[in-house]
C-alpha cells in the first residue's frame, strides 16, 4: 500500500515534463491512468469475505513513527471514493480545462492531494496521518488558488488554509495527548485501549482537540465559512475536494475514533449539536445564494452536518446511515458540481438570476441535474439513493438513546424536529437549483455565451456518477454487504446488520419524508414571498465579517510590531538578536544552576599562550577602530591566525590546519568583496547608542566565556569522546577521529550544510541573473 499511496506523489514529478507536449496530447490523458489503476487495486478487496489488511514500513522507528497502513471497511470506502471520483474528475478536467492553462501545475497539485488523502484514510500511525493531513491542506490551498490572478481565488485559498491548518494543529495536540495516555502511536491499539483513554483526566482535552481538527476540515458551523469561498477553484477541484474527499476527511477522523468516544455522553452532545446546527444553517443559507457553485457549497455544508450528526448519535443504525450517506452524497453531489461547471462553461455564467430555460438547450445536462437534485432532496423514489440514506437519517433521530444528562434529554426530544427543518430547506435548495437553472423563462440575451449542450466527453463523468445514484437506489444491498456494512462495522466497533429497502410501511421516518416534501413544495412555490426573511436572519451579521475583522487586526498589529524593529539598521537587528540570546540563555542557566567553575586538571598557562591571547584581544579591539577596509580585513585575519596558533600550542594540528585554511579563504573572500564596497567611515552615534553597543558586546562576550568555562567545568553527562575513539575505525573505517566525525558520524549534518550552501549559491546566482536582465532592458 505504500506504493499506492506514494505513486501519485512520485509521478507528479514528471507531469511538468509531460505538460510540455500538452498542445499535442492533453496532460490529463496521462494523469487519468493513475487514479484508475489505484481504483482497480482497491476494487479487488470489495466483497462479503473482506478482512482488514495491515502493512508496515519502517520510517523513524526510534520515535515510533512508521508507515503503518490499515485497510478496513471504512478506509476502503474512502479509498474507492478518492481514486474512483478522482479518475472521473481528471476525465472531466480534460474537457473543462483548456490546453492553454497551466496544466502542469494543476495536475501536480491534484496528484499531491490524491496521495495526501490516501495517506490520511490508510494511516494507522497518528503522526503519519497528521503529516498527510497537513499535506491535504497545502495541496488544497494550491488548487483553490490555481487561478491566482483572481483576487477571490487568493482570498479563498488563504482562508481555507488558515482555518484548516489551525484545526490541524489542534488535532496534532490531541494526537500527542492520546499517545501519552496509551503509550502507542497506533490508532487500532488506541481503540483496543479505549478504557485507558476514557479513564484519563486528559480525555476531554484530547477529544476537544480532535474535534476541532475534524470540524474545521469538514466545514462545521461556525468554521464553515471557508468552503463557499473555496468555490473560486476550477469546477473539477470543487467536484473532487469539496464533495467527495477533503471535506470528508473530518468525517473520517470522527468515524475512525468513534469506537473510543461513542459511549461518552459529551461526545454525543458536542458532535450531534455541531452536526445538526450545520445541517440547518447550511440548508437555510443555500436558498439565499445566487451563484450555482455557492448553492452547492452551502448544500455540501448541510450534508456534511447531517453526516456529522449521525456519527455523533453513536448508535449502530446511525453509523450505518452515516457511511451509506457518505457514498450517496459523493455520487449525487459530484455530478451536480460537474453539471454546474458545464453550465458555466457553456453559458459563461453561474449566476442563477441570469439563467433559466436551459432545458431546451442542454437536455442531457438537465436530465443529469434532475437525478442529482432529486436524490439530494430525498424525494421518495426507488431509484434515488439519497432517499434511502435520508430516511435512515430520520429513523436514527427517532432511536436516540436516553442519557443521564439533562442536555442529552433535551437533544433527544428536539433533534428529530431540527432534522426535518434542515431537510425541508434541503428540498427547497435542490429544486431551486434545478428549476432556476433549467426551467422557467429563457434569458439568452443576458448570457455571455449562447447556450448549447456540452461535448460528450464532459458529460461522461457526471453520467457515470448519476448511474451510480440509480444503481445504488435500485440495488442497495448489492453495495451493502460488499463494503458498506464493513465500513459501518469499523465505525460502530461491532458487526452492523442492516437490510436496505425502499418500503417500510407508513413508518414515522417515512411520514417525516412526506412532511419534508409537502412543506418543501409549498416553500418552493412561495419562495419569492418569504425570501425577505434573509434581510433579518442573517441580515448584516456574518461570521465572515468576524473572520475578516480578526485577520485585519492581526495584520495591523503585525505591521506595527514589524515596523517597530524592521528599520533597515543592521546594528539594531544584531542588538535584538544578541540581547534575546543573552536574556534567554542567562535566564535558563540561572534557573538550572548551569554556571559552574572548576579549575582542576587544567593545563598550565605559559607566557607564550598569554602573549598570543593578548595579540588576539588587541586585534579584535583594533578591528573596531579600523578606518580602512584593507586594514580591518587584515586585523580580523590576525584574530583567526592567532586562534590557529593556540591549536598548535595545545597539540591539535588537525584543528590548526583547518583553522588556517578557513581563515585564509575567508580573508581572500573578504578582500574580493570589500574591493567593490566604499571605505569604512566614522559614524557619529549618540552616547546612548554607544552605551547600548558596549553593553551588548561586552555582555554577549562574557556570556560566551561563562558558557565555555561552565561547559568545561560541568560533568552532567558522560563524555562522548570515548565512544568516538572506540568506534571511529569500526564504524567509520578511519583512524583520524575528527575526519570520521565530520564525514560519517555526522555525515547527514554535513550533507545538509552543503545543501544549504548550494541553495544559497543558487539564490545568489538567480539574483545576479535578474539584475543583469534588468540592466540590459
C-alpha positions in Angstrom: 0.0 0.0 0.0 3.0 2.3 0.5 3.5 2.4 -3.3 -0.2 3.0 -3.9 -0.1 6.0 -1.6 3.1 7.5 -2.9 2.6 6.7 -6.6 0.6 9.9 -7.4 3.1 12.0 -5.5 6.1 10.4 -7.3 4.5 10.5 -10.7 3.6 14.2 -10.2 7.3 14.9 -10.6 7.2 14.1 -14.3 4.0 15.9 -15.0 5.8 19.2 -15.8 7.8 17.5 -18.5 4.7 15.8 -20.0 2.8 19.1 -20.0 5.4 20.4 -22.4 3.5 18.5 -25.2 0.0 19.4 -23.9 -0.9 21.1 -27.2 -0.4 17.7 -28.9 -1.7 15.5 -26.1 -3.7 16.8 -23.1 -1.8 16.2 -19.9 -4.9 14.8 -18.3 -4.9 11.7 -20.5 -1.7 10.5 -18.8 -2.9 11.6 -15.3 -6.2 9.7 -15.8 -4.4 6.4 -15.7 -3.0 6.9 -12.2 -6.3 7.1 -10.2 -7.8 4.4 -12.5 -5.0 1.9 -11.6 -5.4 2.8 -7.9 -9.2 2.3 -8.1 -8.7 -1.1 -9.7 -6.2 -2.1 -6.9 -8.8 -1.3 -4.2 -11.7 -2.8 -6.0 -10.0 -6.2 -5.5 -10.8 -6.0 -1.8 -14.6 -5.5 -2.3 -16.6 -8.5 -1.2 -18.6 -10.1 1.6 -15.5 -12.0 2.8 -13.3 -8.9 3.2 -10.9 -8.9 6.1 -8.8 -5.9 7.3 -5.3 -5.7 5.9 -2.2 -4.4 7.8 1.1 -3.4 6.3 4.1 -1.7 8.0 7.2 0.0 6.6 10.0 1.5 8.7 10.4 5.2 8.7 11.6 6.6 12.1 11.3 3.5 14.3 13.3 5.2 17.1 10.4 7.6 17.6 7.7 5.0 17.0 6.8 6.6 13.6 6.4 4.2 10.8 4.3 3.9 7.7 1.7 1.7 9.3 -1.2 1.2 6.9 -4.6 -0.4 7.9 -7.2 -1.1 5.3 -10.6 -1.9 6.9 -14.1 -1.2 5.6 -14.0 2.5 6.4 -10.7 3.2 4.8 -11.7 1.0 1.8 -14.8 3.1 1.3 -12.8 6.3 1.3 -10.0 4.9 -0.9 -12.6 3.9 -3.5 -14.1 7.4 -3.4 -10.7 9.1 -3.6 -9.5 7.0 -6.6 -12.8 6.5 -8.4 -14.1 10.0 -8.3 -10.5 11.2 -8.8 -10.4 9.3 -12.1 -13.8 10.8 -13.2 -12.6 14.3 -12.2 -9.5 14.0 -14.2 -11.5 12.8 -17.2 -13.9 15.8 -16.8 -10.9 18.2 -16.5 -9.6 17.1 -19.9 -12.6 18.8 -21.5 -13.1 21.5 -18.9 -9.5 23.0 -18.8 -8.2 24.5 -22.0 -4.7 23.4 -23.2 -3.6 26.9 -22.7 -4.0 26.6 -18.9 -1.1 25.8 -16.6 -1.9 22.1 -16.8 1.4 21.0 -15.3 0.7 23.0 -12.1 -2.9 21.8 -11.9 -2.2 18.1 -12.2 0.8 18.2 -9.9 -1.4 19.8 -7.2 -4.2 17.3 -7.9 -1.9 14.2 -7.6 -0.3 15.7 -4.5 -3.7 16.0 -2.9 -4.7 12.4 -4.0 -1.6 11.0 -2.3 -2.3 13.0 0.8 -5.9 11.8 1.1 -5.0 8.2 0.6 -2.4 8.6 3.3 -4.9 10.1 5.7 -7.5 7.3 5.3 -5.0 4.4 5.3 -2.6 5.5 8.0 -2.7 3.7 11.3 0.1 5.8 12.8 -1.3 9.1 14.2 1.8 11.1 13.3 1.9 9.8 9.8 -1.8 10.6 9.5 -1.1 14.2 10.7 1.7 14.5 8.1 -0.7 13.6 5.3 -3.5 15.7 6.8 -1.4 18.8 6.6 -0.4 17.9 3.0 -4.1 17.9 2.1 -4.3 21.5 3.4 -1.3 22.6 1.5 -2.3 21.0 -1.8 -5.9 22.2 -1.5 -4.6 25.7 -0.9 -2.7 25.4 -4.2 -5.7 24.0 -6.0 -8.1 26.6 -4.7 -5.7 29.4 -5.6 -5.0 27.8 -9.0 -6.3 30.9 -10.8 -4.1 33.1 -8.7 -4.6 36.1 -10.9 -8.1 36.4 -9.3 -8.3 38.2 -6.0 -11.2 35.9 -4.9 -9.2 32.8 -5.6 -6.3 34.1 -3.5 -8.7 35.1 -0.7 -10.5 31.7 -0.7 -7.2 29.8 -0.7 -5.8 31.8 2.2 -9.0 31.5 4.2 -9.2 27.7 3.7 -5.6 27.2 4.7 -5.7 29.4 7.8 -8.8 27.7 9.2 -7.9 24.1 8.3 -4.2 24.5 9.4 -5.5 25.9 12.7 -7.7 22.8 13.1 -4.8 20.6 12.1 -2.6 21.9 14.8 -5.3 21.4 17.4 -5.7 17.8 16.1 -2.0 17.3 16.5 -2.3 18.3 20.1 -5.0 15.7 20.6 -2.8 13.1 18.9 0.1 13.9 21.3 -2.2 13.5 24.3 -3.6 10.2 23.1 -0.1 8.9 22.5 0.9 9.9 26.0 -2.2 8.3 27.5 -1.8 5.0 25.7 2.0 4.8 25.1 1.4 4.0 21.4 1.1 5.8 18.1 -1.2 3.1 16.5 -4.9 4.1 16.2 -6.0 0.4 16.3 -4.1 -0.1 19.6 -5.7 3.0 21.0 -9.1 1.6 20.1 -8.2 -1.6 22.0 -7.2 0.6 25.0 -10.3 2.8 24.9 -10.9 2.2 28.6 -7.5 3.7 29.4 -8.3 6.8 27.4 -11.8 7.2 28.9 -10.4 7.0 32.5 -7.6 9.5 31.8 -8.1 13.1 33.1 -6.7 14.4 29.8 -9.5 12.7 27.7 -11.8 15.7 27.4 -8.9 17.9 26.3 -7.8 15.3 23.7 -11.4 14.9 22.4 -11.7 18.7 22.1 -8.5 19.0 20.1 -9.6 16.1 17.8 -13.0 17.6 17.2 -11.5 21.0 16.4 -9.5 19.4 13.6 -12.5 17.5 12.3 -14.9 20.4 12.5 -12.6 22.8 10.7 -11.8 20.4 7.9 -15.4 19.3 7.4 -16.7 22.9 7.5 -18.9 22.5 10.5 -20.6 25.6 12.0 -19.0 28.1 12.7 -15.9 27.0 10.7 -17.9 26.5 7.5 -17.1 29.9 6.1 -14.0 28.8 4.2 -16.0 26.4 2.0 -18.1 28.8 0.0 -15.0 31.0 -0.8 -13.2 27.8 -1.9 -15.6 27.6 -4.8 -13.4 30.0 -6.7 -11.4 27.0 -7.6 -11.9 25.3 -11.0 -15.0 23.1 -11.0 -13.0 19.8 -11.2 -11.4 20.9 -7.9 -14.8 21.7 -6.4 -16.2 18.3 -7.5 -13.2 16.4 -6.1 -12.2 18.3 -2.9 -15.5 19.7 -1.8 -17.9 17.0 -2.4 -16.2 13.6 -2.2 -12.8 13.9 -0.5 -11.2 16.7 1.5 -14.3 17.9 3.3 -15.0 14.3 4.3 -11.6 14.0 6.0 -13.1 15.4 9.2 -15.9 12.9 9.0 -13.3 10.2 8.6 -11.5 11.4 11.7 -14.6 11.3 13.8 -15.6 8.0 12.4 -12.2 6.4 13.0 -12.1 7.5 16.6 -15.8 6.8 17.3 -15.2 3.3 18.8 -13.2 5.1 21.6 -15.5 8.1 22.3 -19.0 6.9 21.2 -20.1 6.0 24.7 -19.1 9.3 26.2 -22.2 11.4 26.6 -20.5 14.7 25.8 -19.3 13.3 22.5 -22.9 12.8 21.6 -23.8 16.3 22.8 -20.9 18.2 21.0 -20.9 16.2 17.7 -24.6 16.0 17.4 -25.2 19.7 18.1 -22.4 20.8 15.7 -23.8 18.5 13.0 -27.5 19.3 13.3 -26.8 23.1 13.6 -24.6 22.9 10.5 -27.3 21.0 8.7 -29.9 23.6 9.4 -27.8 26.6 8.8 -26.2 25.3 5.6 -29.5 24.3 4.1 -31.1 27.6 5.1 -28.3 29.7 3.6 -28.2 27.7 0.4 -31.6 29.0 -0.7 -30.2 32.6 -0.4 -27.4 32.1 -2.9 -27.4 33.2 -6.5 -24.2 31.5 -7.7 -24.7 27.9 -8.7 -21.5 26.7 -7.0 -22.4 28.8 -3.9 -25.7 26.9 -3.7 -23.8 23.6 -3.9 -21.2 24.8 -1.4 -23.8 25.5 1.3 -25.6 22.3 0.3 -22.4 20.5 0.9 -22.1 22.2 4.3 -25.6 21.0 5.2 -25.0 17.4 4.0 -21.7 17.3 6.0 -23.6 18.4 9.0 -26.1 15.7 8.6 -23.4 13.0 8.4 -21.6 14.5 11.4 -24.8 14.4 13.4 -25.3 10.8 12.6 -21.7 10.0 13.7 -22.5 11.8 16.9 -25.6 9.8 17.7 -23.4 6.8 18.5 -25.8 4.0 17.5 -25.2 1.2 15.1 -28.0 2.3 12.8 -26.7 5.9 12.8 -23.2 4.7 11.9 -24.6 2.6 9.1 -26.7 5.5 7.8 -23.6 7.8 8.0 -21.3 5.7 5.9 -24.1 5.0 3.5 -24.8 8.7 3.0 -21.1 9.4 2.5 -21.3 7.2 -0.5 -24.6 8.6 -1.7 -23.5 12.2 -1.3 -20.3 11.6 -3.2 -22.3 10.4 -6.2 -25.1 13.0 -6.5 -23.0 16.0 -5.3 -20.1 15.2 -7.5 -22.4 15.0 -10.5 -24.1 18.3 -9.6 -20.8 20.1 -9.3 -19.9 18.9 -12.7 -23.2 20.0 -14.1 -22.7 23.4 -12.6 -19.3 23.5 -14.3 -20.9 22.6 -17.6 -23.5 25.4 -17.3 -20.7 27.9 -16.6 -18.6 26.5 -19.4 -21.3 26.6 -22.0 -23.2 29.8 -21.0 -20.3 31.9 -19.5 -22.1 32.5 -16.1 -23.1 30.8 -12.9 -25.5 33.5 -11.8 -28.8 31.8 -11.4 -30.6 35.1 -11.9 -29.4 35.2 -15.5 -30.1 31.5 -16.2 -33.4 29.7 -16.8 -35.0 27.7 -19.5 -31.8 25.8 -20.4 -33.5 22.5 -20.6 -34.2 23.1 -24.3 -30.6 24.0 -25.0 -29.0 21.4 -22.7 -31.4 18.5 -22.3 -28.7 15.9 -21.2 -27.3 18.2 -18.6 -30.8 18.9 -17.4 -31.5 15.2 -17.1 -28.3 14.6 -15.1 -29.2 17.5 -12.8 -32.7 16.1 -12.3 -31.5 12.8 -10.9 -28.8 14.5 -8.8 -31.1 17.2 -7.3 -34.0 14.8 -6.6 -31.6 12.4 -4.9 -30.2 15.2 -2.8 -33.7 16.4 -1.9 -34.6 12.9 -0.7 -37.6 12.6 -2.9 -39.2 9.1 -2.2 -38.4 7.3 -5.5 -36.9 3.8 -5.5 -34.1 4.6 -8.0 -32.7 7.5 -5.9 -30.0 6.6 -3.4 -30.5 9.8 -1.5 -33.9 8.9 -0.3 -32.7 5.7 1.3 -29.9 7.4 3.3 -32.2 10.4 4.2 -34.9 8.0 5.6 -32.2 6.2 7.6 -31.2 9.6 9.0 -34.7 10.3 10.1 -35.0 6.8 11.7 -31.7 7.3 13.6 -33.0 10.6 15.0 -36.0 8.7 16.4 -33.9 6.0 18.0 -31.6 8.2 20.0 -30.6 6.6 23.4 -31.6 8.4 26.5 -28.9 9.9 28.7 -28.4 10.9 32.3 -27.6 14.5 31.3 -30.5 17.0 31.1 -28.9 18.4 27.9 -29.0 14.9 26.4 -32.7 14.5 27.2 -33.4 17.9 25.6 -31.5 17.0 22.4 -33.2 13.6 22.1 -36.5 15.4 22.0 -35.6 18.3 19.7 -33.2 16.7 17.2 -36.0 15.0 15.1 -37.6 18.4 14.6 -34.4 20.0 13.6 -33.7 17.2 11.2 -37.0 17.8 9.5 -36.3 21.6 9.4 -32.9 21.1 7.8 -34.3 18.6 5.3 -37.1 20.9 4.3 -34.6 23.5 3.2 -32.5 20.8 1.6 -35.6 20.0 -0.6 -36.0 23.8 -1.3 -32.4 24.5 -2.4 -32.4 21.3 -4.5 -35.4 22.3 -6.5 -34.2 25.9 -6.5 -31.0 24.8 -8.2 -32.8 22.6 -10.8 -35.7 24.8 -11.8 -33.9 28.1 -11.5 -31.3 26.8 -14.0 -33.1 24.6 -16.4 -36.8 25.6 -16.2 -38.7 28.9 -16.3 -38.2 31.8 -18.6 -35.3 31.8 -21.1 -32.9 34.7 -20.7 -30.5 34.0 -23.6 -29.9 37.7 -24.1 -28.3 38.0 -20.6 -25.9 35.2 -21.1 -22.3 35.9 -22.2 -22.3 32.9 -24.5 -25.1 31.3 -26.5 -26.0 28.1 -24.6 -25.5 24.7 -26.1 -25.0 21.1 -24.9 -21.6 20.2 -23.6 -19.4 17.7 -25.5 -20.0 14.0 -24.7 -16.6 13.8 -23.0 -17.6 16.4 -20.5 -20.9 14.7 -19.9 -19.4 11.3 -19.4 -18.1 11.8 -15.8 -21.4 13.2 -14.4 -23.3 10.5 -16.3 -21.3 7.7 -14.5 -21.9 9.3 -11.2 -25.7 9.6 -11.9 -25.6 6.0 -13.0 -24.2 5.3 -9.5 -27.1 7.2 -8.0 -29.5 5.0 -9.8 -27.8 1.6 -9.4 -27.3 2.2 -5.6 -31.0 3.1 -5.5 -32.2 0.1 -7.4 -29.8 -2.5 -5.8 -28.7 -1.0 -2.5 -28.0 -4.3 -0.8 -25.5 -5.3 -3.6 -23.4 -2.4 -2.2 -24.4 -3.1 1.4 -22.8 -6.5 2.1 -19.8 -5.9 -0.1 -18.3 -2.8 1.6 -20.9 -0.5 3.3 -21.5 -3.0 6.1 -17.7 -3.4 6.6 -17.4 0.4 6.8 -20.2 0.6 9.4 -18.6 -2.1 11.4 -15.3 -0.1 11.6 -17.2 2.9 12.9 -19.5 1.1 15.3 -16.9 -1.2 16.6 -19.0 -4.3 16.1 -20.9 -6.0 13.2 -23.8 -4.0 11.8 -26.6 -5.8 10.1 -28.9 -3.6 8.1 -31.3 -4.5 5.3 -31.8 -1.6 2.9 -35.3 -1.5 1.3 -37.5 1.2 -0.1 -40.8 0.5 1.7 -41.0 0.1 5.5 -44.7 0.8 5.7 -46.1 4.2 6.8 -43.4 4.5 9.5 -42.6 7.7 11.4 -39.4 8.1 9.3 -41.5 7.9 6.1 -44.0 10.4 7.5 -41.1 12.8 8.1 -40.1 12.4 4.5 -43.6 13.1 3.3 -43.7 16.2 5.5 -40.4 17.4 4.0 -41.8 17.0 0.5 -45.1 18.7 1.3 -43.8 21.7 3.2 -40.8 22.0 0.9 -43.1 22.1 -2.1 -45.1 25.0 -0.5 -41.9 26.9 0.3 -40.5 26.4 -3.3 -43.7 27.7 -4.9 -43.7 30.7 -2.5 -40.0 31.4 -2.3 -40.2 35.0 -3.5 -42.7 35.9 -0.8 -40.8 34.6 2.2 -37.2 35.2 1.0 -37.3 38.6 2.6 -36.6 36.8 5.9 -32.9 36.8 4.9 -32.8 40.5 5.4 -33.3 39.8 9.2 -31.5 36.4 9.5 -28.6 36.7 9.0 -29.1 40.3 7.8 -25.9 42.2 8.0 -24.4 39.8 10.6 -21.9 37.4 9.3 -19.2 35.1 10.6 -17.3 36.1 7.6 -17.2 39.7 8.9 -15.8 38.4 12.2 -13.1 36.4 10.3 -12.2 39.5 8.2 -12.0 41.7 11.3 -9.7 39.2 13.1 -7.4 38.9 10.0 -7.4 42.7 9.6 -6.5 43.3 13.2 -3.8 40.6 13.1 -2.4 42.2 10.0 -2.5 45.7 11.5 -0.8 44.6 14.8 1.8 42.6 12.9 2.6 45.5 10.7 3.0 47.8 13.7 5.2 45.3 15.6 7.3 44.7 12.4 7.8 48.4 11.6 8.9 49.0 15.2 12.1 46.9 14.7 12.5 46.5 11.0 14.2 49.8 10.4 16.9 48.7 8.0 19.6 49.1 10.7 21.9 46.1 10.9 23.1 47.3 14.2 19.6 47.2 15.7 19.0 43.7 14.3 22.2 42.4 15.8 21.4 44.1 19.1 18.0 42.5 19.2 19.3 39.0 18.3 22.2 39.1 20.7 20.1 40.6 23.5 17.5 37.9 23.1 20.1 35.2 23.2 21.6 36.7 26.3 18.3 37.0 28.1 17.1 33.5 27.3 20.4 31.8 27.9 21.2 33.6 31.1 17.7 33.0 32.5 17.8 29.3 31.7 21.3 28.8 33.1 20.5 30.7 36.3 17.3 28.7 36.9 19.1 25.4 36.2 22.3 26.3 38.1 24.2 26.0 34.9 27.1 28.3 35.8 30.0 26.3 37.3 33.7 27.0 37.5 36.2 24.2 38.1 39.9 24.7 37.7 41.0 21.1 38.3 43.0 19.3 35.7 43.8 22.5 33.7 47.0 22.8 31.7 49.4 25.4 33.0 49.2 28.8 31.2 52.6 29.9 30.0 53.9 33.2 28.8 53.6 32.1 25.1 49.8 31.5 25.4 49.4 34.8 27.3 51.2 36.6 24.5 49.1 35.0 21.7 45.9 35.8 23.6 46.9 39.4 24.1 47.6 39.7 20.4 44.2 38.3 19.6 42.5 40.7 22.0 44.4 43.7 20.6 43.5 42.6 17.1 39.8 42.3 18.0 39.8 45.7 19.5 41.8 47.1 16.6 39.1 45.9 14.2 36.6 48.2 15.8 38.7 51.3 15.3 40.0 50.5 11.8 39.1 53.1 9.2 40.1 51.3 6.0 38.7 48.1 4.5 42.1 46.5 3.9 43.3 47.3 7.5 40.1 45.9 9.0 40.3 42.6 7.0 44.0 42.1 7.9 43.4 42.7 11.6 40.5 40.3 11.6 42.8 37.7 9.9 45.2 38.2 12.8 42.5 37.0 15.2 41.9 33.8 13.2 45.6 33.1 12.8 46.1 33.7 16.5 43.5 31.0 17.3 45.3 28.6 14.9 48.5 29.2 16.9 46.7 28.3 20.1 45.6 25.0 18.5 49.3 24.3 17.6 50.4 25.1 21.1 47.8 22.7 22.6 48.7 19.9 20.2 45.7 20.0 17.9 47.3 20.0 14.4 44.2 19.0 12.6 42.2 21.9 14.0 45.1 24.2 13.5 45.3 23.2 9.8 41.5 23.5 9.3 41.5 27.0 11.0 44.4 28.2 8.8 42.7 27.0 5.6 39.3 28.6 6.6 41.0 31.8 7.7 43.0 32.1 4.5 39.9 31.5 2.4 37.8 33.9 4.5 40.4 36.7 4.2 40.7 36.2 0.5 36.9 36.4 0.1 36.6 39.4 2.3 39.3 41.2 0.1 37.4 40.3 -3.0 34.1 41.6 -1.6 35.3 44.7 0.1 37.2 45.8 -3.0 33.8 46.7 -4.5 32.5 48.4 -1.4 33.1 52.0 -0.2 35.7 52.6 2.5 34.6 52.4 6.2 33.7 55.8 7.6 33.4 57.1 11.1 29.8 57.1 12.2 28.8 59.6 14.8 26.5 57.7 17.1 24.8 59.1 20.1 26.0 58.4 23.6 23.0 56.1 24.2 23.7 54.1 21.1 27.4 53.7 22.0 26.4 52.6 25.6 24.0 50.1 24.2 26.6 48.7 21.8 29.1 48.4 24.6 26.7 46.6 27.0 25.5 44.2 24.3 29.0 43.3 23.0 30.6 43.0 26.5 27.6 41.1 27.8 27.5 38.7 24.9 31.2 38.1 25.1 31.0 37.5 28.9 28.1 35.1 28.3 30.1 33.0 25.8 33.1 33.0 28.1 30.9 31.8 31.0 29.3 29.1 28.8 32.7 27.9 27.7 34.0 27.7 31.3 30.8 26.1 32.5 30.8 23.5 29.7 34.4 22.6 30.6 33.7 22.5 34.3 30.5 20.6 34.2 30.2 16.8 34.4 26.5 16.3 33.8 26.9 13.7 31.1 29.4 11.0 30.3 32.0 12.2 27.7 31.2 11.1 24.2 34.8 11.3 23.1 35.4 7.7 24.3 32.7 6.5 22.0 34.2 8.2 19.0 37.7 6.9 19.9 36.5 3.3 20.2 34.2 3.3 17.1 35.9 5.6 14.6 37.7 2.7 12.9 35.0 0.0 13.1 32.1 2.3 12.1 33.8 4.9 10.0 36.8 3.0 8.6 39.3 5.7 9.7 41.7 6.5 12.5 41.5 10.2 12.1 38.7 10.7 14.6 37.9 14.3 13.6 37.5 13.4 9.9 35.4 10.4 10.8 33.1 12.5 12.9 32.7 15.1 10.1 32.2 12.6 7.3 30.5 9.6 8.9 29.3 10.2 12.5 27.6 13.5 11.5 27.5 12.9 7.8 23.9 13.9 7.4 24.6 17.2 9.2 27.5 17.9 6.8 25.3 16.9 3.9 22.6 19.4 4.9 25.2 22.1 5.5 26.4 21.6 1.9 22.8 21.6 0.7 22.1 24.9 2.4 25.3 26.4 0.9 24.1 25.1 -2.5 20.7 26.7 -2.2 22.3 29.9 -1.1 24.6 29.8 -4.1 21.7 29.3 -6.4 19.7 32.1 -4.9 22.7 34.5 -5.3 23.2 33.4 -8.9 19.5 34.0 -9.6 19.6 37.5 -8.1 22.7 38.3 -10.2 20.9 37.0 -13.3 17.8 39.0 -12.5 19.9 42.2 -12.0 21.8 41.6 -15.3 18.5 41.1 -17.2 17.0 44.3 -15.7 20.1 46.2 -16.6 20.0 45.0 -20.3 16.5 46.3 -20.8 
